[in-house]
Amino acid sequence: MSTDEQEVSVRVINEEYDRVLSNPDNLIMSEDLQELMDLPIGKEDEESSLFVDTMSITIIDNDGLGVSVRGGFSRLACIDDDTYEVEVESENVRAPFISTLEMYKRSPKQSSQTPTPLVLSGTYESELESVDVLSWSVEQSGPHTSKLRLVFRSENVIL
């Protein structure tokens, strides 16, 4: 083995050691798997090391599976007696979540016959057995961040 080959292999090994040791959670996964799991794992910078209230909104789709949006808590408001508004800033608002919201928004007869469960988790925890989706919106709030706004009606909300 020549000196150049040895230096290259030592450099590669050192880079791998640095990558493993700089991961305090001991989680190593591909970017594709991170995207599927919707878990932001990466190098921390000054901005991400600041404490941010997080929230996850989960709703059940046609197949009975939960689809979620996870991100930074932005807003929770009671608009009327039984009407609430939730805002979450997320890096990834997926199409299955939006299509599930749209399905429940378009079919109020179906949602009154079949309960639409909604789970809010994070800083404010609530498991709602039945909600009526009144409106939703997604807008870009930063270069890589979207803000999801969800307005829903539900009785007996306890946070």
DOLUMMAR-494167 format. One record per residue: x negated, y, z of N, C-alpha, C, O in turn; residue in one letter. Coordinates in Angstrom, 1 decimal. Each point is the difference from the previous one (the first is absolute). Layout:
<recs>
+--------+--------+--------+--------+--------+--------+--------+--------+--------+--------+--------+--------+----+
:    n_X :    n_Y :    n_Z :   ca_X :   ca_Y :   ca_Z :    c_X :    c_Y :    c_Z :    o_X :    o_Y :    o_Z : aa :
+--------+--------+--------+--------+--------+--------+--------+--------+--------+--------+--------+--------+----+
:      X :      Y :      Z :      X :      Y :      Z :      X :      Y :      Z :      X :      Y :      Z :  a :
...
+--------+--------+--------+--------+--------+--------+--------+--------+--------+--------+--------+--------+----+
</recs>
This chain:
<recs>
+--------+--------+--------+--------+--------+--------+--------+--------+--------+--------+--------+--------+----+
:    n_X :    n_Y :    n_Z :   ca_X :   ca_Y :   ca_Z :    c_X :    c_Y :    c_Z :    o_X :    o_Y :    o_Z : aa :
+--------+--------+--------+--------+--------+--------+--------+--------+--------+--------+--------+--------+----+
:   -0.8 :   -1.2 :    0.0 :    0.8 :    1.2 :    0.0 :   -0.9 :    1.2 :    0.0 :   -0.9 :    0.1 :    0.8 :  m :
:    1.2 :    0.9 :   -1.7 :   -0.8 :    1.2 :    0.0 :    0.4 :    1.0 :    1.1 :    1.0 :   -0.2 :    0.6 :  s :
:   -1.8 :    1.2 :   -0.5 :    0.3 :    1.0 :    1.1 :    1.2 :    0.7 :   -0.3 :    0.8 :    0.4 :    0.9 :  t :
:   -0.5 :    0.0 :   -2.2 :    1.2 :    0.7 :   -0.4 :    1.3 :   -0.8 :    0.4 :    0.9 :    0.5 :    0.5 :  d :
:   -1.0 :   -1.8 :   -0.8 :    1.2 :   -0.9 :    0.3 :    0.2 :   -0.1 :    1.5 :    1.2 :    0.0 :    0.4 :  e :
:   -2.2 :   -0.1 :    0.3 :    0.1 :    0.0 :    1.5 :    0.6 :    1.3 :    0.6 :    0.8 :   -0.1 :    0.9 :  q :
:   -1.3 :    1.2 :   -1.5 :    0.5 :    1.3 :    0.5 :    1.5 :    0.1 :   -0.3 :    0.8 :    0.5 :    0.8 :  e :
:   -0.4 :   -0.9 :   -2.0 :    1.4 :    0.0 :   -0.4 :    0.9 :   -0.8 :    0.9 :    1.1 :    0.4 :    0.5 :  v :
:   -1.6 :   -1.7 :   -0.2 :    0.8 :   -0.9 :    0.8 :    0.1 :    0.5 :    1.5 :    1.0 :   -0.1 :    0.6 :  s :
:   -2.1 :    0.7 :   -0.1 :    0.0 :    0.6 :    1.3 :    0.9 :    1.2 :    0.1 :    0.8 :    0.1 :    1.0 :  v :
:   -0.7 :    0.7 :   -2.1 :    0.9 :    1.1 :    0.0 :    1.4 :   -0.4 :    0.0 :    0.8 :    0.6 :    0.7 :  r :
:   -0.5 :   -1.6 :   -1.5 :    1.4 :   -0.5 :   -0.1 :    0.4 :   -0.6 :    1.4 :    1.1 :    0.2 :    0.4 :  v :
:   -2.0 :   -1.0 :    0.2 :    0.3 :   -0.5 :    1.3 :    0.2 :    1.1 :    1.1 :    1.0 :   -0.1 :    0.8 :  i :
:   -1.8 :    1.1 :   -0.9 :    0.1 :    1.1 :    1.0 :    1.3 :    0.7 :   -0.2 :    0.7 :    0.4 :    0.9 :  n :
:   -0.3 :   -0.2 :   -2.2 :    1.3 :    0.7 :   -0.3 :    1.2 :   -0.9 :    0.5 :    0.9 :    0.6 :    0.6 :  e :
:   -1.0 :   -1.9 :   -0.7 :    1.0 :   -0.8 :    0.5 :    0.1 :    0.0 :    1.5 :    1.1 :    0.0 :    0.6 :  e :
:   -2.3 :    0.0 :    0.1 :    0.0 :    0.1 :    1.5 :    0.7 :    1.4 :    0.4 :    0.8 :    0.0 :    0.9 :  y :
:   -1.2 :    1.0 :   -1.6 :    0.6 :    1.3 :    0.3 :    1.5 :    0.0 :   -0.1 :    0.7 :    0.6 :    0.8 :  d :
:   -0.2 :   -1.2 :   -1.9 :    1.4 :   -0.1 :   -0.3 :    0.7 :   -0.7 :    1.2 :    1.1 :    0.4 :    0.4 :  r :
:   -1.6 :   -1.6 :   -0.1 :    0.6 :   -0.8 :    1.1 :   -0.1 :    0.7 :    1.3 :    1.0 :    0.0 :    0.8 :  v :
:   -2.1 :    0.6 :   -0.4 :   -0.2 :    0.6 :    1.3 :    0.8 :    1.3 :    0.1 :    0.3 :    0.4 :    1.1 :  l :
:    0.0 :    0.3 :   -2.2 :    0.7 :    1.2 :    0.1 :    1.5 :   -0.2 :    0.0 :    0.8 :    0.9 :    0.0 :  s :
:   -0.4 :   -2.2 :    0.1 :    1.4 :   -0.4 :    0.1 :    0.4 :   -0.4 :    1.4 :   -0.1 :   -1.2 :    0.3 :  n :
:    0.4 :    2.2 :    0.6 :    0.3 :   -0.4 :    1.4 :    1.2 :   -0.9 :    0.2 :    0.0 :   -0.7 :    1.1 :  p :
:    0.9 :    0.6 :   -2.0 :    1.2 :   -0.8 :    0.2 :   -0.3 :   -1.5 :   -0.5 :    0.8 :   -0.8 :    0.2 :  d :
:   -2.0 :    0.6 :   -0.8 :   -0.4 :   -1.3 :   -0.5 :    1.0 :   -0.5 :   -1.0 :    0.2 :   -1.2 :   -0.1 :  n :
:    0.3 :    2.1 :   -0.7 :    0.9 :   -0.4 :   -1.1 :   -0.7 :    0.2 :   -1.3 :   -0.4 :    1.2 :   -0.3 :  l :
:    0.3 :   -2.2 :   -0.5 :   -0.5 :    0.2 :   -1.3 :    1.0 :   -0.6 :   -1.0 :    0.3 :   -1.2 :    0.1 :  i :
:    0.2 :    2.0 :   -0.9 :    1.0 :   -0.4 :   -1.0 :   -0.1 :    0.8 :   -1.3 :   -0.6 :    1.1 :    0.0 :  m :
:    1.0 :   -1.7 :   -1.1 :   -0.1 :    0.7 :   -1.2 :    1.0 :    1.2 :   -0.1 :    1.0 :    0.0 :    0.8 :  s :
:   -1.3 :    0.9 :   -1.7 :    0.9 :    1.1 :   -0.1 :    1.4 :   -0.4 :   -0.5 :    1.0 :    0.6 :    0.4 :  e :
:   -0.9 :   -1.6 :   -1.3 :    1.3 :   -0.5 :   -0.4 :    0.8 :   -0.6 :    1.1 :    1.2 :    0.3 :    0.1 :  d :
:   -1.8 :   -1.0 :    0.8 :    0.7 :   -0.5 :    1.2 :    0.4 :    1.1 :    0.9 :    1.1 :   -0.1 :    0.6 :  l :
:   -1.9 :    1.1 :   -0.4 :    0.4 :    1.2 :    0.8 :    1.2 :    0.6 :   -0.6 :    0.9 :    0.4 :    0.8 :  q :
:   -0.8 :   -0.2 :   -2.1 :    1.1 :    0.6 :   -0.7 :    1.3 :   -0.8 :    0.2 :    1.0 :    0.5 :    0.3 :  e :
:   -1.2 :   -1.9 :   -0.4 :    1.2 :   -0.8 :    0.2 :    0.5 :    0.0 :    1.4 :    1.2 :    0.0 :    0.3 :  l :
:   -2.1 :    0.1 :    0.7 :    0.4 :    0.0 :    1.4 :    0.3 :    1.4 :    0.4 :    0.6 :    0.2 :    1.1 :  m :
:   -0.9 :    0.8 :   -1.9 :    0.3 :    1.4 :    0.4 :   -0.7 :    0.4 :    1.3 :    0.6 :    0.7 :    0.8 :  d :
:   -1.8 :   -1.1 :   -0.7 :   -0.8 :    0.3 :    1.2 :   -1.2 :    0.8 :   -0.4 :   -0.9 :   -0.5 :   -0.7 :  l :
:    0.8 :    1.8 :    1.0 :   -1.1 :    0.8 :   -0.4 :   -1.2 :   -0.3 :    0.9 :   -0.1 :    0.4 :    1.2 :  p :
:   -0.9 :   -1.2 :   -1.8 :   -1.2 :   -0.3 :    0.7 :   -1.1 :    0.6 :   -0.8 :   -0.1 :   -0.3 :   -1.2 :  i :
:   -0.8 :    1.0 :    1.8 :   -1.1 :    0.6 :   -0.7 :   -0.9 :    0.8 :    0.9 :    0.2 :   -0.1 :    1.2 :  g :
:   -1.1 :    0.8 :   -1.7 :   -0.9 :    0.8 :    0.8 :    0.7 :    1.1 :    0.6 :    0.8 :    0.7 :   -0.7 :  k :
:   -1.1 :   -0.4 :    2.0 :    0.6 :    1.1 :    0.6 :   -0.8 :    1.3 :   -0.2 :   -1.2 :    0.0 :    0.0 :  e :
:    1.9 :    1.0 :   -0.3 :   -0.6 :    1.3 :    0.0 :    0.5 :    0.9 :    1.1 :    0.9 :   -0.5 :    0.8 :  d :
:   -1.3 :    1.7 :   -0.7 :    0.4 :    0.9 :    1.1 :    1.6 :    0.2 :    0.0 :    0.6 :   -0.1 :    1.1 :  e :
:   -0.1 :    0.2 :   -2.3 :    1.5 :    0.3 :   -0.1 :    0.8 :   -1.2 :    0.5 :    1.0 :    0.1 :    0.7 :  e :
:   -1.4 :   -1.4 :   -1.1 :    0.7 :   -1.1 :    0.4 :   -0.2 :   -0.4 :    1.4 :    0.8 :   -0.8 :    0.6 :  s :
:   -1.8 :    1.3 :    0.1 :   -0.3 :   -0.4 :    1.4 :    0.9 :    0.8 :    0.9 :    0.0 :   -0.3 :    1.2 :  s :
:    0.7 :    1.3 :   -1.7 :    0.9 :    0.8 :    0.9 :    1.2 :   -0.8 :    0.2 :    0.4 :   -0.8 :   -0.8 :  l :
:    0.2 :    0.9 :    2.0 :    1.2 :   -0.7 :    0.3 :    1.2 :    0.4 :   -0.8 :    0.3 :    1.2 :   -0.1 :  f :
:    0.4 :   -2.1 :   -0.5 :    1.2 :    0.3 :   -0.8 :    1.1 :   -1.0 :    0.4 :   -0.2 :   -1.2 :    0.1 :  v :
:    1.4 :    1.8 :    0.2 :    1.1 :   -0.9 :    0.3 :    0.4 :   -0.7 :   -1.2 :    0.1 :    0.6 :   -1.1 :  d :
:    0.0 :   -1.9 :    1.2 :    0.4 :   -0.8 :   -1.2 :    1.4 :   -0.5 :    0.2 :    0.6 :   -0.1 :    1.1 :  t :
:    0.0 :   -0.3 :   -2.3 :    1.3 :   -0.5 :    0.0 :    0.1 :   -0.9 :   -1.2 :   -0.6 :    0.1 :   -1.0 :  m :
:    1.4 :   -1.1 :    1.2 :    0.4 :   -1.0 :   -1.0 :    1.5 :   -0.1 :   -0.1 :    0.7 :   -0.1 :    1.0 :  s :
:   -0.2 :    0.2 :   -2.3 :    1.4 :   -0.1 :   -0.2 :    0.2 :   -1.3 :   -0.8 :   -0.6 :   -0.2 :   -1.1 :  i :
:    1.4 :   -0.7 :    1.6 :    0.2 :   -1.3 :   -0.6 :    1.5 :   -0.2 :   -0.3 :    0.8 :    0.3 :    0.9 :  t :
:   -0.4 :   -0.7 :   -2.1 :    1.3 :   -0.3 :   -0.4 :    0.1 :   -1.3 :   -0.7 :   -1.0 :   -0.5 :   -0.6 :  i :
:    2.1 :   -0.2 :    0.7 :    0.1 :   -1.4 :   -0.5 :    0.5 :    0.1 :   -1.4 :    1.0 :    0.6 :   -0.3 :  i :
:   -1.7 :   -1.3 :   -0.7 :    0.4 :    0.0 :   -1.4 :    1.0 :   -1.1 :   -0.3 :    0.5 :   -0.7 :    1.0 :  d :
:   -0.2 :    0.5 :   -2.3 :    1.0 :   -1.0 :   -0.4 :   -0.4 :   -1.5 :    0.5 :    0.9 :   -0.8 :    0.2 :  n :
:   -2.2 :    0.6 :   -0.2 :   -0.4 :   -1.4 :    0.3 :   -0.1 :   -0.2 :    1.5 :   -0.4 :   -1.1 :    0.5 :  d :
:    0.8 :    2.1 :    0.3 :   -0.1 :   -0.2 :    1.5 :   -1.4 :    0.3 :    0.5 :   -0.3 :   -0.3 :    1.2 :  g :
:   -0.6 :    0.8 :   -2.0 :   -1.4 :    0.3 :    0.4 :   -0.1 :    1.5 :    0.3 :    0.7 :    0.8 :   -0.6 :  l :
:   -1.5 :   -0.5 :    1.6 :   -0.2 :    1.4 :    0.4 :   -1.0 :    0.7 :   -1.0 :   -1.1 :   -0.6 :   -0.3 :  g :
:    1.4 :    1.8 :   -0.2 :   -0.9 :    0.8 :   -0.7 :   -0.2 :    1.2 :    0.8 :    0.9 :    0.6 :    0.6 :  v :
:   -2.2 :   -0.1 :   -0.6 :   -0.4 :    1.0 :    1.0 :   -0.8 :    1.2 :   -0.7 :   -0.6 :   -0.2 :   -1.1 :  s :
:    0.7 :    1.3 :    1.8 :   -0.9 :    1.1 :   -0.3 :   -0.7 :    0.3 :    1.3 :    0.7 :    0.2 :    1.1 :  v :
:   -2.0 :   -0.1 :   -1.1 :   -0.8 :    0.3 :    1.2 :   -0.8 :    1.3 :   -0.3 :   -0.5 :    0.2 :   -1.1 :  r :
:    0.5 :    0.6 :    2.2 :   -0.8 :    1.3 :   -0.2 :    0.0 :    0.8 :    1.2 :    0.4 :   -0.4 :    1.1 :  g :
:   -0.7 :    1.7 :   -1.3 :   -0.1 :    0.9 :    1.1 :    1.4 :    0.6 :    0.2 :    0.7 :    0.4 :   -0.9 :  g :
:   -0.3 :   -0.4 :    2.2 :    1.3 :    0.6 :    0.4 :    0.0 :    1.5 :   -0.3 :   -0.9 :    0.7 :    0.3 :  f :
:    2.0 :   -0.3 :   -1.0 :    0.1 :    1.4 :   -0.4 :    1.2 :    0.7 :    0.7 :   -0.1 :    1.1 :    0.6 :  s :
:    1.2 :   -1.8 :   -0.6 :    1.2 :    0.7 :    0.5 :    1.1 :   -1.1 :    0.3 :    0.2 :   -1.0 :   -0.6 :  r :
:    0.5 :    1.3 :    1.7 :    1.2 :   -0.7 :    0.4 :    1.0 :    1.0 :    0.5 :   -0.3 :    0.8 :    0.9 :  l :
:    1.5 :   -0.8 :   -1.5 :    1.0 :    1.0 :    0.3 :    1.4 :   -0.6 :    0.1 :    0.3 :   -0.9 :   -0.8 :  a :
:    0.5 :    1.4 :    1.7 :    1.4 :   -0.3 :    0.0 :    0.8 :    1.2 :   -0.6 :    0.0 :    1.1 :    0.5 :  c :
:    0.6 :   -1.4 :   -1.7 :    0.6 :    1.1 :   -0.7 :    1.4 :    0.2 :    0.5 :    0.4 :    1.2 :    0.2 :  i :
:    0.4 :   -2.2 :   -0.1 :    1.3 :    0.0 :    0.6 :    0.1 :   -1.1 :    1.0 :   -1.0 :   -0.5 :    0.5 :  d :
:    2.3 :    0.3 :    0.0 :    0.1 :   -1.0 :    1.0 :   -0.6 :   -1.4 :   -0.3 :   -0.7 :   -0.5 :    0.8 :  d :
:    1.0 :    0.0 :   -2.0 :   -0.5 :   -1.3 :   -0.4 :   -0.9 :    0.0 :   -1.2 :   -0.3 :   -1.1 :   -0.5 :  d :
:   -0.2 :    2.3 :    0.1 :   -0.9 :    0.1 :   -1.1 :   -1.4 :    0.4 :    0.4 :   -0.2 :    0.9 :    0.8 :  t :
:   -0.8 :   -1.7 :   -1.3 :   -1.4 :    0.2 :    0.3 :   -0.9 :    0.2 :   -1.2 :    0.4 :   -0.5 :   -1.1 :  y :
:   -1.5 :    1.1 :    1.3 :   -1.0 :    0.2 :   -1.1 :   -1.3 :   -0.4 :    0.6 :   -0.4 :    0.4 :    1.1 :  e :
:   -0.3 :   -1.2 :   -1.9 :   -1.4 :   -0.5 :    0.3 :   -0.9 :    0.4 :   -1.1 :    0.3 :   -0.2 :   -1.2 :  v :
:   -1.5 :    0.7 :    1.5 :   -1.0 :    0.2 :   -1.0 :   -1.3 :   -0.6 :    0.4 :   -0.5 :    0.1 :    1.2 :  e :
:   -0.2 :   -0.8 :   -2.1 :   -1.2 :   -0.7 :    0.2 :   -1.0 :    0.4 :   -1.2 :    0.5 :   -0.1 :   -1.1 :  v :
:   -1.7 :    0.4 :    1.4 :   -1.0 :    0.2 :   -1.0 :   -0.8 :   -1.2 :   -0.2 :   -0.6 :   -0.5 :    1.0 :  e :
:    0.6 :   -0.1 :   -2.2 :   -0.7 :   -1.2 :   -0.3 :   -0.8 :    0.0 :   -1.2 :    0.3 :    0.8 :   -0.9 :  s :
:   -1.3 :   -1.6 :    0.8 :   -0.8 :   -0.1 :   -1.2 :    0.6 :   -0.9 :   -1.0 :   -0.4 :    0.0 :   -1.2 :  e :
:    1.4 :   -0.8 :    1.6 :    0.6 :   -1.0 :   -0.9 :    1.5 :   -0.2 :    0.3 :    0.3 :   -0.7 :    0.9 :  n :
:    0.5 :    1.4 :   -1.7 :    1.5 :   -0.3 :    0.1 :    0.3 :   -0.9 :   -1.2 :   -0.1 :    0.5 :   -1.2 :  v :
:    0.3 :   -1.7 :    1.5 :    0.2 :   -1.0 :   -1.1 :    1.3 :    0.0 :   -0.7 :    1.1 :    0.3 :    0.7 :  r :
:   -1.0 :   -0.8 :   -1.9 :    1.2 :    0.0 :   -0.8 :    1.0 :   -0.9 :    0.6 :    1.2 :    0.3 :    0.0 :  a :
:   -1.5 :   -1.5 :    0.6 :    1.0 :   -0.9 :    0.6 :    0.7 :    0.7 :    1.2 :    1.2 :   -0.2 :    0.2 :  p :
:   -1.9 :    1.1 :    0.5 :    0.7 :    0.7 :    1.1 :    1.0 :    1.0 :   -0.5 :    1.1 :    0.1 :    0.4 :  f :
:   -1.5 :    0.6 :   -1.5 :    0.9 :    1.0 :   -0.6 :    1.2 :   -0.6 :   -0.6 :    1.1 :    0.5 :    0.1 :  i :
:   -1.3 :   -1.6 :   -0.8 :    1.1 :   -0.7 :   -0.7 :    1.0 :   -0.6 :    1.1 :    1.2 :    0.0 :   -0.3 :  s :
:   -1.7 :   -0.4 :    1.4 :    0.8 :   -0.5 :    1.1 :    0.8 :    1.2 :    0.6 :    1.2 :   -0.1 :    0.2 :  t :
:   -1.8 :    1.3 :    0.0 :    0.7 :    1.1 :    0.4 :    1.1 :    0.4 :   -1.0 :    1.2 :    0.3 :    0.4 :  l :
:   -1.5 :   -0.3 :   -1.6 :    0.9 :    0.4 :   -1.1 :    1.2 :   -1.0 :    0.0 :    1.1 :    0.4 :   -0.2 :  e :
:   -1.4 :   -1.7 :    0.4 :    1.1 :   -1.0 :    0.0 :    1.0 :    0.3 :    1.1 :    1.2 :   -0.1 :   -0.3 :  m :
:   -1.7 :    0.4 :    1.5 :    0.9 :    0.3 :    1.1 :    0.7 :    1.3 :   -0.1 :    1.1 :    0.2 :    0.5 :  y :
:   -1.8 :    0.8 :   -1.2 :    0.6 :    1.3 :   -0.2 :    1.2 :   -0.1 :   -1.1 :    1.0 :    0.6 :    0.2 :  k :
:   -1.2 :   -1.4 :   -1.2 :    1.0 :   -0.1 :   -1.1 :    1.2 :   -0.8 :    0.4 :    1.0 :    0.1 :   -0.6 :  r :
:   -1.2 :   -1.0 :    1.5 :    1.1 :   -0.9 :    0.3 :    0.5 :    0.1 :    1.4 :   -0.2 :   -0.9 :    0.9 :  s :
:    1.0 :    2.0 :   -0.6 :    0.4 :    0.2 :    1.4 :    1.0 :   -1.1 :    0.4 :    0.2 :   -0.4 :    1.2 :  p :
:    0.6 :   -0.2 :   -2.2 :    0.9 :   -1.1 :    0.3 :   -0.7 :   -1.2 :    0.5 :    0.4 :   -0.6 :    1.0 :  k :
:   -1.6 :    0.3 :   -1.7 :   -0.8 :   -1.2 :    0.4 :   -0.6 :    0.3 :    1.4 :    0.0 :   -0.9 :    0.8 :  q :
:   -0.4 :    2.1 :   -0.6 :   -0.7 :    0.3 :    1.3 :    1.0 :    0.0 :    1.2 :   -0.4 :   -0.3 :    1.1 :  s :
:    1.7 :    0.6 :   -1.4 :    1.0 :   -0.1 :    1.1 :    0.4 :   -1.5 :    0.2 :    0.3 :   -0.3 :    1.2 :  s :
:   -0.4 :   -0.5 :   -2.2 :    0.3 :   -1.4 :    0.2 :   -1.2 :   -0.8 :    0.6 :    0.2 :   -0.8 :    0.9 :  q :
:   -1.4 :    1.1 :   -1.4 :   -1.2 :   -0.7 :    0.5 :   -0.8 :    1.1 :    0.7 :   -0.4 :    1.0 :   -0.6 :  t :
:    0.1 :   -1.2 :    1.9 :   -0.8 :    1.0 :    0.7 :   -1.4 :    0.1 :   -0.6 :   -0.6 :   -0.9 :   -0.5 :  p :
:    0.1 :    2.2 :    0.5 :   -1.3 :    0.3 :   -0.6 :   -0.9 :    0.3 :    1.2 :    0.1 :    1.1 :    0.6 :  t :
:   -0.9 :   -2.1 :   -0.2 :   -0.9 :    0.3 :    1.2 :   -1.2 :    0.9 :   -0.4 :   -0.5 :   -0.1 :   -1.1 :  p :
:    0.1 :    0.9 :    2.0 :   -1.1 :    0.9 :   -0.2 :   -0.8 :    0.0 :    1.3 :    0.6 :    0.1 :    1.1 :  l :
:   -1.9 :   -0.2 :   -1.2 :   -0.9 :    0.0 :    1.1 :   -1.0 :    1.1 :   -0.1 :   -0.7 :    0.2 :   -1.0 :  v :
:    0.7 :    0.7 :    2.1 :   -1.0 :    1.0 :    0.1 :   -1.0 :   -0.4 :    1.1 :    0.5 :   -0.3 :    1.1 :  l :
:   -1.7 :    0.2 :   -1.5 :   -1.0 :   -0.4 :    1.0 :   -1.2 :    1.0 :    0.0 :   -0.3 :    0.6 :   -1.0 :  s :
:   -0.3 :   -0.5 :    2.1 :   -1.2 :    0.9 :    0.2 :    0.3 :    0.8 :    1.2 :    0.3 :   -0.5 :    1.1 :  g :
:   -0.5 :    1.8 :   -1.2 :    0.2 :    0.9 :    1.1 :    1.5 :    0.0 :    0.5 :    0.2 :   -0.1 :    1.2 :  t :
:    0.7 :    0.1 :   -2.1 :    1.4 :   -0.1 :    0.3 :    0.5 :   -1.3 :   -0.5 :    0.1 :   -0.3 :   -1.2 :  y :
:    0.3 :   -0.6 :    2.2 :    0.5 :   -1.3 :   -0.3 :    1.5 :   -0.1 :    0.0 :    0.7 :    0.6 :    0.9 :  e :
:   -0.1 :   -1.2 :   -2.0 :    1.4 :   -0.2 :    0.0 :    0.3 :   -1.1 :   -1.0 :   -0.6 :   -0.1 :   -1.1 :  s :
:    1.5 :   -0.8 :    1.5 :    0.4 :   -1.1 :   -0.9 :    1.5 :    0.2 :   -0.2 :    0.8 :   -0.2 :    0.9 :  e :
:   -0.4 :    0.7 :   -2.1 :    1.4 :    0.3 :   -0.3 :    0.6 :   -1.2 :   -0.8 :   -0.5 :   -0.4 :   -1.0 :  l :
:    1.6 :   -0.1 :    1.5 :    0.7 :   -1.1 :   -0.6 :    0.6 :    0.3 :   -1.3 :    0.1 :   -0.8 :   -0.9 :  e :
:    0.5 :    2.1 :    0.8 :    0.7 :    0.3 :   -1.2 :   -0.2 :    1.5 :   -0.3 :    0.3 :    0.9 :    0.9 :  s :
:   -0.8 :   -0.5 :   -2.1 :   -0.1 :    1.4 :   -0.4 :    0.6 :    0.2 :   -1.4 :    0.1 :   -1.0 :   -0.8 :  v :
:    0.3 :    2.2 :    0.6 :    0.5 :    0.4 :   -1.3 :   -1.1 :    0.9 :   -0.6 :   -0.2 :    1.1 :    0.6 :  d :
:   -0.4 :   -1.4 :   -1.7 :   -1.0 :    0.9 :   -0.6 :    0.7 :    1.1 :   -0.7 :    0.7 :   -0.3 :   -1.0 :  v :
:   -0.9 :    1.5 :    1.4 :    0.7 :    1.1 :   -0.6 :   -0.8 :    0.6 :   -1.1 :    0.5 :    0.3 :   -1.1 :  l :
:   -1.8 :   -0.1 :    1.3 :   -0.9 :    0.5 :   -1.0 :   -1.5 :   -0.4 :    0.3 :   -0.3 :   -0.3 :    1.2 :  s :
:   -0.5 :    0.4 :   -2.2 :   -1.4 :   -0.2 :    0.2 :   -0.8 :    0.8 :   -1.0 :    0.5 :    0.4 :   -1.0 :  w :
:   -1.8 :   -0.1 :    1.3 :   -0.8 :    0.7 :   -0.9 :   -1.5 :   -0.3 :    0.2 :   -0.3 :   -0.3 :    1.2 :  s :
:   -0.5 :    0.3 :   -2.2 :   -1.4 :   -0.1 :    0.1 :   -0.6 :    1.1 :   -0.7 :    0.3 :    0.3 :   -1.2 :  v :
:   -1.2 :    0.4 :    1.9 :   -0.7 :    1.1 :   -0.6 :   -1.5 :    0.0 :    0.3 :   -0.4 :   -0.6 :    1.1 :  e :
:   -0.4 :    1.1 :   -2.0 :   -1.5 :    0.0 :    0.3 :   -0.3 :    1.1 :    1.0 :    0.3 :    1.1 :   -0.2 :  q :
:   -1.0 :   -1.5 :    1.2 :   -0.3 :    1.0 :    1.1 :   -1.5 :    0.2 :    0.0 :   -0.5 :    0.9 :    0.7 :  s :
:   -0.3 :   -1.7 :   -1.4 :   -1.5 :    0.2 :   -0.1 :   -0.5 :   -0.8 :   -1.2 :    0.8 :   -0.6 :   -0.7 :  g :
:   -2.1 :    0.7 :    0.5 :   -0.5 :   -0.7 :   -1.2 :    0.3 :   -1.5 :    0.0 :    0.2 :   -0.5 :   -1.1 :  p :
:   -0.2 :   -0.2 :    2.2 :    0.2 :   -1.4 :    0.0 :    1.1 :   -0.4 :    1.0 :    0.1 :   -1.1 :    0.5 :  h :
:    0.8 :    2.1 :   -0.2 :    1.0 :   -0.2 :    1.1 :    1.4 :    0.4 :   -0.5 :    0.1 :    1.0 :   -0.7 :  t :
:    0.8 :   -1.8 :    1.0 :    1.4 :    0.3 :   -0.4 :    0.8 :    0.1 :    1.3 :   -0.3 :   -0.7 :    1.0 :  s :
:    1.3 :    1.5 :   -1.0 :    0.9 :    0.2 :    1.2 :    1.4 :   -0.6 :   -0.4 :    0.6 :    0.4 :   -0.9 :  k :
:   -0.2 :   -1.5 :    1.7 :    1.2 :   -0.6 :   -0.2 :    1.0 :    0.6 :    1.0 :   -0.3 :    0.1 :    1.2 :  l :
:    1.5 :    0.4 :   -1.7 :    1.0 :    0.6 :    0.8 :    1.2 :   -0.9 :   -0.1 :    0.5 :   -0.3 :   -1.1 :  r :
:    0.1 :   -0.2 :    2.2 :    1.1 :   -0.9 :    0.0 :    1.1 :    0.6 :    0.9 :   -0.2 :    0.3 :    1.2 :  l :
:    1.4 :   -0.1 :   -1.8 :    1.1 :    0.5 :    0.8 :    1.0 :   -1.2 :    0.1 :    0.4 :   -0.6 :   -1.0 :  v :
:    0.0 :    0.2 :    2.2 :    0.9 :   -1.1 :    0.2 :    1.0 :    0.3 :    1.1 :   -0.2 :    0.9 :    0.8 :  f :
:    1.3 :   -1.7 :   -0.8 :    1.0 :    0.1 :    1.0 :    0.1 :   -1.3 :    0.7 :   -0.1 :   -1.0 :   -0.6 :  r :
:    0.2 :    1.1 :    2.0 :    0.1 :   -1.2 :    0.8 :    0.6 :    0.4 :    1.3 :   -0.3 :    1.1 :    0.5 :  s :
:    1.0 :   -2.0 :    0.1 :    0.6 :    0.2 :    1.3 :   -0.9 :   -0.6 :    1.1 :   -0.7 :   -0.9 :   -0.3 :  e :
:    0.8 :    1.4 :    1.4 :   -0.8 :   -0.5 :    1.2 :   -1.5 :   -0.1 :   -0.2 :   -0.6 :   -1.0 :    0.3 :  n :
:    0.0 :    2.1 :   -0.8 :   -1.4 :    0.0 :   -0.2 :   -0.7 :    0.3 :    1.4 :    0.4 :    1.0 :    0.6 :  v :
:   -1.3 :   -1.9 :   -0.2 :   -0.7 :    0.3 :    1.2 :   -1.5 :   -0.1 :   -0.4 :   -0.5 :   -1.0 :   -0.5 :  i :
:   -0.2 :    2.1 :    0.8 :   -1.4 :    0.0 :   -0.3 :   -0.9 :   -0.2 :    1.3 :   -1.2 :    0.0 :   -0.1 :  l :
+--------+--------+--------+--------+--------+--------+--------+--------+--------+--------+--------+--------+----+
</recs>
